[in-house]
Amino acid sequence: MDTLLFGTLSALWLGILTSISPCPLATNIVAISFIGKGVGRPYHVLLLGLSYTFGRMIAYFVLGILITKGILSIPGVSYFLQTYLNKLLGPLLIVVGMFLVELIKVNISWAPDSDTIEKHAEKDSLRGAVLLGSLFALSFCPVSAALFFGSLIPLSVKYSSVVALPFSYGIGTGLPVILCAILLAGGARSVAKAFNKLTRVEWWVRRITGGIFILTGIYYCLTYIFEVL
């Protein structure tokens, strides 16, 4: 399972989990309200949803490339990580898992001013949706930051994947908005209820994923640090 395909699928799942985490979920709700303004034009709603997803994808894609390529381009750092990354991943996965199950809590977050962005976005809806997506992608809270910087970036370095993993992660972060755009385009009026249910699902999904991270981290520690497995 230790293949680039597995890493790409993992990045996609991390992106989906990020999209339903508290801060990104809040920004996605703002995006849905923006997209919903064109609810009378189904195809336009779909285009807005796709544009917003494209904006998120590009932001994470570019940020992931810059960080991963920067790390891999420094010979000393690249050699160190390629040699010791498996040892570092164990403790790192445990810490990220503890964030996900809320054993570690840090009440720090950052998000752009949604009102200001929406005003600019409304001037040109399609490009505005791309702007919303790319800027809202930078709305990091402890959980989403842990998933991006603590999971995606190490995975990208591990597989030396400058493109595929950040690209998959970006797609994952926009999938819920695409699904909601499809619902809106189809005339569904229960998007708010769907997001409420998604919040409940997120609680369980995040904790299950956090538990898997912790167990995987313990396995990596036992295998690569203590060499008992």
Steps between C-alpha positions, in 0.01 A plus 500: 500500500806725528457638148440835335140392427443438870656837580278673242185337639611594852547862387151497348353372829695760699355767270144375558560488876642853488195628312263384776720621786358797699676796332489379137140384552403850612661655192336239278161601643578861401594372154174308472304814588690685226443222248135472603429851372485353153266218598259594220771418245605136555793495258634824642482352851703200385756729337527703823552181702766378260668842496507513881647149514756598237602798714550280809687241296735758351576658840587170668674380185728804480566509875573127506734526201691796645552333837575149369723617215678737738571218745611252234720759325720551807754214477571466873137523605388270218757234592413525869127462437541217250718319754310569822148586384354164604636559852358851506161391367421289807500782759354743243204274422435452871496879558270560199274219621484662844391826335228317311359327810544827695745366755700808402310826462632832370247779460676685221359546153517740211248572229473779242220756531215322321287815461778689321579203279136448408465864395793458261376159391156628404653728235575196285332187628715233334834666568358602835431136585862415414610787725279374783636148466867599488478742795273281713747216448737702718254500793713279721392391846699254717328194351529603135856625555592167661352313203674716240839571657519194725365239257487610136844663488680203665316263263602712201861493616487126573380421147699786342169611351505870425186489283274195548441516877436876532275476192297212653479680834364811330232299320396337829452835672252614235290184458232593760441833325464327162248260651302788652515688169352193330224492762428870446503460123251216534266717700573346840408725793661298777864608467500655849369176648764309305773718652357444849515125443848539359609668822384198699670262259820706520517442879514123451711500184761728656530284809519175304768648275681638807496154659642350180770768496597426859512123442699548179736736681554242775569236232755729331667570836523131588625410151740779410607648836497208744529231227291246692270409207 
